[in-house]
Amino acid sequence: MERAPHMSETAFPEMAFLEGQRHPLPARYAAPSVVVVGMPELAPAGLAETWLLKYCGHRHWLMLAAAFGQLEPAFQNSRGQRLYPSFVSLRLADLCLEAVREGARLIFEGELSRLSATRFASRQRVSCDGRVIASIEMISVFIHRHEEGCNERVARDLPAGCQCALAPLEALPDLARRHHTAREQAMSEVSQRFTIEPCPLTDFNGAGFLYFASFQAFLERADWHWWHELDQRLVMREIHYFGNVGPAVPLAIELLALEPTSAGRIATCAVRRLSDDAILAIARTEKRGEAS
């Protein structure tokens, strides 16, 4: 995870509320941020999904820091081990990424909620020219490594030395409930398979973990390998994460189900670690033809 830039009260005015906090809030709202779109944010078909996930993941991380009263994210457990935020589920919806062009101004708004002692969820909305072009739900936990450099053996943990200003929600969101049953889909028969070896120079983050946004990129590579379709636009993507991997370990993207819709298709895929056959993620992706 990249080190966060310094957060001022101008960027996150809710930080001032943490001093003297007596009653935890159900949610914490992040100040809107504005991004002027250039080539780093774009793909040939519009706003780049990979960039969008990375940026929203970074905002989620900053909202977590604010909720714990930190000016910069620096989480440790009671034994002094570094804690990292690990996404367990995400959902992209209300997508109109093709409407974004160079020079457009994107407005990001969001809120962070606490689901339990270890789980946190953010809801973020992205607008362009007064129109919502993406809604993103993200659920994360804090983890630490059992062994330095080992991505396969991690454990959930709680930050020490700081208190969260958020009270747990009374009811879990639908995305959190679906996470508990998503892995069952891996029992389906595999109709197609695409193998890939993650690159340690581009697919892993600064903490050495396979970056959560890299899973999306692998899914798109498999999609292109299987269908070679340029006229399908992304409408929805939901990913549930169950593990990670180290460098030089190959993965398989497996097609578990393909559901035709009136305007496109919904594909359900598994990401499998080939070294031990473990399921690392289950993803559901909906695409539609450009004319629909």
C-alpha positions as CSV (number, residue, x, y, z in Angstrom):
1,M,0.0,0.0,0.0
2,E,1.4,3.4,-1.0
3,R,2.2,5.9,1.8
4,A,-0.5,8.4,1.9
5,P,0.1,12.1,1.4
6,H,-0.3,14.4,4.4
7,M,-4.0,15.0,5.1
8,S,-4.9,18.5,6.1
9,E,-8.2,19.6,7.7
10,T,-9.0,21.3,4.4
11,A,-8.9,18.0,2.6
12,F,-10.6,16.1,5.4
13,P,-12.5,18.5,7.6
14,E,-14.1,15.7,9.5
15,M,-10.8,15.2,11.3
16,A,-11.5,18.2,13.5
17,F,-14.6,16.4,14.8
18,L,-12.5,13.5,16.3
19,E,-11.2,15.7,19.1
20,G,-13.5,15.3,22.1
21,Q,-15.6,12.7,20.3
22,R,-18.0,11.1,22.8
23,H,-20.6,9.2,20.8
24,P,-19.4,7.1,17.8
25,L,-21.1,7.9,14.5
26,P,-22.6,5.2,12.2
27,A,-20.7,6.6,9.2
28,R,-18.0,9.1,8.4
29,Y,-18.2,11.2,5.3
30,A,-15.1,12.2,3.3
31,A,-14.8,15.6,1.8
32,P,-15.4,15.5,-2.0
33,S,-12.3,15.5,-4.2
34,V,-11.9,16.6,-7.8
35,V,-9.8,14.9,-10.4
36,V,-9.2,16.5,-13.8
37,V,-8.9,13.6,-16.3
38,G,-5.8,13.1,-18.3
39,M,-4.0,10.2,-20.0
40,P,-3.2,8.4,-16.7
41,E,-6.9,8.1,-15.9
42,L,-8.0,7.1,-19.4
43,A,-8.3,3.9,-21.5
44,P,-9.3,3.8,-25.2
45,A,-13.0,3.3,-24.2
46,G,-13.1,6.1,-21.6
47,L,-12.2,6.2,-17.9
48,A,-9.9,3.3,-17.0
49,E,-11.4,0.9,-14.6
50,T,-8.0,-0.1,-13.1
51,W,-7.2,3.5,-12.3
52,L,-10.7,4.0,-10.8
53,L,-10.3,1.1,-8.4
54,K,-6.8,2.2,-7.3
55,Y,-8.0,5.7,-6.6
56,C,-11.1,4.6,-4.7
57,G,-9.0,2.1,-2.8
58,H,-6.7,5.0,-1.8
59,R,-9.6,7.1,-0.7
60,H,-11.0,4.2,1.4
61,W,-7.6,3.9,3.1
62,L,-7.6,7.7,3.9
63,M,-11.1,7.5,5.3
64,L,-10.0,4.6,7.5
65,A,-7.1,6.7,8.8
66,A,-9.5,9.6,9.5
67,A,-11.9,7.3,11.4
68,F,-9.1,6.2,13.7
69,G,-7.9,9.8,14.2
70,Q,-4.7,9.5,12.2
71,L,-3.2,12.2,10.0
72,E,-1.4,9.6,8.0
73,P,-2.2,5.9,7.8
74,A,0.2,4.1,10.2
75,F,-1.6,1.1,11.6
76,Q,0.0,-1.5,13.9
77,N,-1.2,-4.3,16.1
78,S,-0.5,-4.7,19.8
79,R,2.8,-6.5,19.0
80,G,4.0,-3.6,16.8
81,Q,3.4,-5.5,13.5
82,R,2.4,-3.4,10.5
83,L,-1.2,-3.8,9.5
84,Y,-2.5,-3.5,6.0
85,P,-6.0,-3.0,4.7
86,S,-7.1,-5.9,2.6
87,F,-10.2,-5.8,0.4
88,V,-12.5,-8.7,0.8
89,S,-15.3,-7.5,-1.5
90,L,-16.0,-4.7,-4.0
91,R,-18.8,-3.8,-6.4
92,L,-18.8,-1.4,-9.3
93,A,-22.2,-0.3,-10.6
94,D,-24.1,2.5,-12.3
95,L,-21.2,2.5,-14.7
96,C,-20.9,4.9,-17.6
97,L,-17.1,5.0,-18.0
98,E,-17.3,5.6,-21.7
99,A,-18.8,9.1,-21.1
100,V,-15.5,10.4,-19.6
101,R,-13.0,12.2,-21.9
102,E,-9.8,14.0,-21.5
103,G,-10.2,17.3,-19.5
104,A,-13.4,16.1,-17.7
105,R,-13.7,16.9,-14.0
106,L,-14.6,14.0,-11.8
107,I,-16.1,14.6,-8.4
108,F,-15.6,11.8,-5.8
109,E,-17.9,11.7,-2.7
110,G,-18.0,8.9,-0.2
111,E,-18.7,7.6,3.3
112,L,-17.1,5.0,5.5
113,S,-19.1,2.6,7.8
114,R,-18.0,0.0,10.3
115,L,-19.6,-3.5,9.8
116,S,-17.9,-5.2,12.7
117,A,-14.9,-5.1,14.9
118,T,-12.7,-6.0,11.9
119,R,-14.6,-5.0,8.8
120,F,-15.2,-1.6,7.3
121,A,-17.2,-0.6,4.2
122,S,-17.1,2.5,2.0
123,R,-19.6,3.7,-0.6
124,Q,-18.2,6.2,-3.1
125,R,-19.9,8.0,-6.0
126,V,-18.2,9.5,-9.0
127,S,-19.9,12.3,-11.0
128,C,-19.0,14.0,-14.2
129,D,-21.0,16.9,-15.6
130,G,-23.7,16.4,-13.0
131,R,-24.2,12.7,-13.9
132,V,-23.1,9.7,-11.8
133,I,-20.8,7.6,-13.8
134,A,-19.8,5.1,-11.2
135,S,-20.8,3.8,-7.7
136,I,-18.3,1.8,-5.8
137,E,-18.8,-0.3,-2.7
138,M,-15.6,-1.6,-0.9
139,I,-15.2,-3.8,2.2
140,S,-11.9,-4.2,3.9
141,V,-10.3,-5.8,6.9
142,F,-6.9,-5.3,8.6
143,I,-4.4,-8.0,8.2
144,H,-0.8,-8.9,9.1
145,R,1.7,-11.4,7.7
146,H,2.6,-14.5,9.7
147,E,5.9,-14.6,8.0
148,E,7.7,-11.6,6.4
149,G,7.4,-11.8,2.6
150,C,4.8,-14.6,2.7
151,N,1.5,-13.5,1.1
152,E,-0.2,-16.9,1.5
153,R,-0.3,-16.8,5.3
154,V,-2.0,-13.7,6.7
155,A,-4.4,-13.1,9.6
156,R,-7.0,-10.5,10.5
157,D,-6.1,-8.2,13.2
158,L,-7.1,-4.9,15.0
159,P,-5.1,-1.7,15.2
160,A,-3.7,-0.8,18.6
161,G,-3.0,2.6,20.1
162,C,-6.0,4.3,18.4
163,Q,-9.7,4.1,18.6
164,C,-12.3,4.1,15.8
165,A,-14.9,6.8,15.9
166,L,-17.5,4.6,14.1
167,A,-20.2,2.4,15.7
168,P,-20.9,-0.9,13.9
169,L,-23.9,-0.9,11.7
170,E,-27.0,-2.9,12.9
171,A,-27.4,-4.7,9.6
172,L,-24.8,-6.0,7.1
173,P,-25.0,-4.7,3.5
174,D,-25.9,-7.1,0.8
175,L,-22.4,-7.1,-0.6
176,A,-21.1,-8.4,2.8
177,R,-23.7,-11.2,2.9
178,R,-22.9,-12.3,-0.6
179,H,-19.2,-12.7,0.3
180,H,-20.1,-15.6,2.6
181,T,-21.6,-17.6,-0.2
182,A,-19.5,-16.5,-3.2
183,R,-16.9,-19.3,-2.9
184,E,-19.5,-21.9,-3.3
185,Q,-19.7,-20.9,-7.0
186,A,-16.2,-22.4,-7.5
187,M,-17.8,-25.8,-7.4
188,S,-19.3,-25.2,-10.8
189,E,-17.9,-26.9,-13.9
190,V,-15.1,-24.9,-15.6
191,S,-15.9,-24.2,-19.3
192,Q,-12.8,-22.2,-20.2
193,R,-9.5,-21.4,-18.5
194,F,-6.8,-18.7,-19.0
195,T,-3.5,-18.9,-17.2
196,I,-1.3,-16.0,-16.3
197,E,1.8,-15.4,-14.2
198,P,1.6,-12.1,-12.2
199,C,4.5,-9.7,-12.9
200,P,6.3,-8.7,-9.6
201,L,7.2,-5.3,-11.2
202,T,3.6,-4.2,-12.2
203,D,1.0,-6.4,-10.5
204,F,2.1,-6.1,-6.8
205,N,1.7,-3.1,-4.6
206,G,4.3,-1.4,-2.4
207,A,3.6,-3.8,0.5
208,G,4.4,-6.8,-1.7
209,F,0.9,-8.1,-2.0
210,L,-0.8,-8.9,-5.3
211,Y,-2.8,-5.6,-5.7
212,F,-6.6,-5.9,-5.5
213,A,-6.9,-4.0,-8.8
214,S,-4.7,-6.5,-10.6
215,F,-7.4,-9.1,-10.3
216,Q,-9.7,-6.9,-12.4
217,A,-6.9,-6.6,-15.0
218,F,-6.5,-10.4,-15.2
219,L,-10.2,-10.8,-15.6
220,E,-10.1,-8.4,-18.6
221,R,-7.2,-10.2,-20.2
222,A,-9.1,-13.5,-19.9
223,D,-12.2,-11.8,-21.4
224,W,-10.2,-10.6,-24.3
225,H,-8.6,-14.0,-24.8
226,W,-11.9,-15.8,-24.9
227,W,-14.1,-13.4,-26.9
228,H,-12.0,-10.6,-28.5
229,E,-15.0,-8.2,-28.3
230,L,-14.5,-4.5,-28.5
231,D,-18.2,-3.5,-28.6
232,Q,-19.0,-4.6,-25.0
233,R,-19.1,-1.9,-22.3
234,L,-18.8,-2.7,-18.6
235,V,-22.0,-2.3,-16.7
236,M,-21.2,-4.0,-13.3
237,R,-18.4,-5.9,-11.7
238,E,-18.4,-7.6,-8.3
239,I,-15.3,-9.3,-6.8
240,H,-15.0,-11.3,-3.6
241,Y,-11.4,-11.9,-2.4
242,F,-10.2,-15.0,-0.4
243,G,-6.5,-15.0,-0.7
244,N,-3.3,-13.7,-2.2
245,V,-0.2,-15.0,-3.9
246,G,3.6,-14.4,-4.1
247,P,5.6,-13.5,-7.2
248,A,6.3,-16.3,-9.8
249,V,3.2,-18.2,-8.8
250,P,0.9,-18.8,-11.9
251,L,-2.9,-18.2,-11.7
252,A,-5.8,-19.5,-13.7
253,I,-8.9,-17.5,-14.6
254,E,-11.7,-20.0,-14.9
255,L,-15.1,-19.3,-16.5
256,L,-17.7,-20.9,-14.3
257,A,-20.9,-19.5,-15.8
258,L,-22.0,-17.4,-18.8
259,E,-25.5,-16.0,-18.7
260,P,-26.8,-14.2,-21.8
261,T,-28.9,-11.1,-21.2
262,S,-31.1,-9.1,-23.6
263,A,-28.2,-6.8,-24.4
264,G,-25.1,-8.7,-23.4
265,R,-23.8,-11.2,-21.0
266,I,-22.9,-11.9,-17.3
267,A,-19.8,-13.9,-16.7
268,T,-18.9,-15.6,-13.4
269,C,-15.2,-16.4,-13.0
270,A,-12.8,-17.8,-10.4
271,V,-9.2,-16.8,-9.9
272,R,-7.3,-19.9,-8.8
273,R,-3.7,-20.2,-7.4
274,L,-2.2,-23.1,-9.3
275,S,0.5,-24.0,-6.7
276,D,-2.2,-25.4,-4.4
277,D,-5.5,-25.0,-6.3
278,A,-6.8,-22.4,-3.8
279,I,-9.5,-20.0,-4.8
280,L,-8.3,-16.4,-4.5
281,A,-11.4,-14.6,-5.9
282,I,-14.8,-15.0,-7.4
283,A,-16.0,-12.4,-9.8
284,R,-19.2,-11.6,-11.6
285,T,-19.0,-9.2,-14.6
286,E,-21.8,-7.8,-16.7
287,K,-21.2,-6.2,-20.1
288,R,-23.6,-4.9,-22.7
289,G,-23.2,-3.9,-26.4
290,E,-22.4,-0.3,-27.1
291,A,-25.7,0.2,-28.9
292,S,-27.9,-0.9,-26.0
